[in-house]
Amino acid sequence: MTLVSTAAIPKTAPQVRYVKAALLMLGCCALMSVVTLLGKALGQGIWGPPMHPIQVTAARYGVCFAVFALACIITRTDFTGAPWGAHAIRASVGMMGFLCLFTAVAQMPLTEATAISLLAPFVTLLLAIPLLGERVGPWRWAAAAVSFIGALFIIRPGTEAFQPAALIALGAALFSGLEATLIKRLSRGEPVLRILVLNNGFGAVISALMATTIWIAPSPAQWAMMLALGLCMATAGVMFTMAFKMADASSLMPLIYFTLVFTAIYDVALFASYPDALAIGGAGAIGVATIILAWRERALHRRPAPLTVAAHG
């Protein structure tokens, strides 16, 4: 009989799963930055009349629903036993998040709106305690505090630089964080495709009904942009949901900060919008908080396991 540390036993399977989940999240980030870019272009009336955020949101959900509904027909997805109420709640929360996001990016710099919306991981962090039963230690609380300070730098309440649209972007973060938590709960027992089609189905119906009151005829170029927005979102949705199937919410959400990197490049290149020092500092603070979370998760996964007894012949 010999004592062997389980830390010495290869654990390639969990590591590989996390790497795959991380790569899926990074791909999701790249596509989500394109989604916000197209949402801003549509909202500002590039290549056509300015579109109301509700109409942009309806386009996003309508295209995604068409894609996933076709996939369900091909795969003959079974909807028996689906928690329809939970799906409807998650869809409503997610739709409000996108409505806030598209409203914010049309009225303020893309990078700043995205930075504020990236507070979603910390909303998820807080909600993971009562809803997912996850434990949150002092390092995570410190990261949440730093991110909040960073958000204040960008929002700047009580100053002349304050933008009301920043509060709308903050609303997007709150709704997105809640949606991420609900996705994690649903993914514990629901197939990925069923989650995606029901979420987008409910979202398409609700947003389409809302859009009937403000609908304007898009130009041919805007139709193409709406189609591209929906297809990018559909692909990002698949990546996002599959990633959450593979790893914990608190370990994956920090990676979503990479969305800001892509968004900043687009904002400067296409809109010549350069963030000021406070905005850069605020985004940097949120980035530091994200790095703290990622470091903490890595440390927890590397913590040595207790000794166990192993038999040798």
WOSULTA-V637111 format. One line per field, one symbol per residue. burial: + if it has 16 or more other C-alpha atoms within 10 Angstrom, else -. A space follows every 50 residues. Layout:
# WOSULTA-V637111
burial->???
This chain:
# WOSULTA-V637111
burial->-----------------+-+++-++++++++++++++++++++++--+-+ +++++++++++++++++++--+--------------++-+++++++++++ ++++++++++++++++++++++++++++---+-------++-++++++++ ++++++------+-+++++++++++++++++++++++--+++++++++++ ++++-+++--+------+---+--++++++++++++++++++++++++++ +++++++++++++++++-----+++---++++++++++++++++-++--- -------------
